[in-house]
Amino acid sequence: MFRRQKSDTLQLLVVAALVVAADQLSKRYIATHFLPGESRLVIPGLLRWTYEQNQHGAFGLFGDSPALLIAMAAVVLAVFWLSFRDQARNSRVVRIAFGMILGGAIGNIVDRLHYKFVIDFIDFYKIWPNIFDVADSCITAGVILLILASLAIRRRA
């Protein structure tokens, strides 16, 4: 039993570490190859990389205090963990989803600690008004996976 818990935790942490690595590497590339505000077309009519220094929380909300935003991220992570820890013991999908959320939160926290802002660059300029990053994408995908897993678990019960 203990060995299984250890491997389950390791799985979650590996997912989180991969998300942090992908997030930080992509942001480092943008920060070293773009000027703030600069855009480059990736897929005409759909996607461009636009270097934005985002000092606010999700969707430009929640102020611009790095300490407050980091504290809010920690509280949200704690609430998610308390809400889904039992499901995480029994579901690989939930562990992966929480790993994605944890890794995304850590990626953005690293930015706030290092730069006092988050580097955003993914810009679906024709269909979405907000610019985001790999961390934000993983947090969103993780939340969607958690919701779907919860619905599936309830349906089976």
GIPEBEL-V548973 format. One record per helix or strand. SS is the DSSP state (@ for helix, = for strand). FROM is the first residue (numbers start at 1). LEN is the number of residues. If there is no record, write none. Layout:
ss:SS from:FROM len:LEN
ss:SS from:FROM len:LEN
This chain:
ss:@ from:2 len:32
ss:= from:39 len:5
ss:= from:47 len:8
ss:@ from:58 len:3
ss:@ from:66 len:25
ss:@ from:92 len:24
ss:= from:118 len:6
ss:= from:132 len:1
ss:@ from:134 len:23
